[in-house]
């Protein structure tokens, strides 16, 4: 898929419903992607050090944005800022989509996590990182299957 097609898939409400998420799409890819999604979390998606902060209905809230992208653009950038209400962890993901000559789009994601808690913050950050990588990889893998 071209970068624009990938961004269009992110702006498709059906994609989010597959994860049980609710989504609010403020603008699409052509205007600059801007959406918010709230998705339920299961206990195994949260590191043990952070589980004690979760309420009865843990959710991840994601804010996804990109600049306007033309349909035939060979590159695009997307940012995801995420939080889990009640968990003192902030997540920022920068995703670069780059169309390659051999008919595929290379996707590169840089994940930053930050926890403000003294003493246990580093443990929460390092414990959350693999879970976040898995969640992002699963979402991006699903994009490849139209």
N, C-alpha and C positions, 0 to 999 in steps of 0.2 A: 504494500500500500504506500501511497504518497503521504508525506507529512500531513497534508490537509485532510486526507481520509482518516488518519489516525485521530486527529483532533475532532473531526466530525463524529467519530465513534464515541469519544468521550462526551460529546454533547447529545448523545442519544439516550433518552430516558430509559429505554428498554435495557440497555447494558447495565445500568445501575440497579434496576429491579431484580436482575438475576442474583444480586448479592443481598437482596432484601433492603436496599437503601431507598431513601427518599432523596430526591434531587430537586434543586431549584436552579434553572438555567436562566441567567441574567442576560447573556448575549452569546452568540455563536462564533464560530471560527472566523468568518469573514469580517465581523466587527471587532474581533478580539475576544477569545473564549473567556468566559467568566461564569463559573458555576459553583454552587455549594452542594455538598452531599453529606448525608448522615447515614452511617452504615452500622448495623449491629456487630458486636465483637463477641466471639466465643472466648472462654477462659484460656484456651491454648494459644490464642493469638496475642496474649499479653504476657510479658515476662513475669515470673513469680514475684520479683521484688516490687512490681507495680500493682499486682492484683489486689493488694489490701486497700488500695485507693478507689477501687471500682465500686459503683453502686449496683443496684439490682438489675439495671438494664444498660450494660456498658455499650457505648457507641463511639465511633470515630467520626469526627467532623472534619471534612476536607474542603478547602477552598482552592479551586483550580483556575489558573489564569494563563493566557498567552496573548501576545500582541496579535493584531490582525494578520492572517496568513492567506495568501492567494491560493487558488486551487492547484496551480502548477508549481508552487514554490518548492524548491529542492531542500529547504531547511526550515525548521521552526524550533522555538523554545517554549517550554511550558513549565510553570511553577506550581507546586502543590505545597500548601501550608496546612498542617493537620494537628489536631489535638484530640485528646480523650478526656472529656469532662471529668474532673476529679483527680486526674493523674497529672502530676507536675512535670509533664514532658511536652516539649514543643518539637515538631518535626517540620523540616523544610526540605523539599526535594526539587532539584533543578533537572529537568529532562531536556535533552537535545535530540531532535529528530533530523537525520541527515540522509537524504536520498543518495544511494550509491549507483554507479553505472550498471552493475549487474542486476538491476531490477528488484532491489529491496531497499528498505529504509533502516538504517542503523539507529538504534536507540541507546543513548547513554544517560544514565541517571546518577546524580551525586546526591547522597542522603546526608543530612546534618540533623543530629538530635541534640537537644539541650534539656537538662533537668536542673532546676534551681535548688533542690534539696541538698543541704550540707551532709557530708558523710556517705549517704547512699545514692547521691545523684549520679555518680559515675557508674555504679552498678546498674541502675535503671537504664541509663543511656546505652551501655554496652549490651545489656540484656534485651533491650527493645530493638536494637539495630537489625539482628537477623530476622526478627518477626516482620519488621517493616520491609526489608528486602524481599521476603517471601510474598508479602501482600502485593507489593508493586509488581514483582515478576509475574504473579498469577494474573493480575489485571492486564498487564501488557501481553502476556501469552494469549489470553482470551481474545484480545483485539485481532490477533492473527487469524482467528477462525470466524469469518463473516457469517 
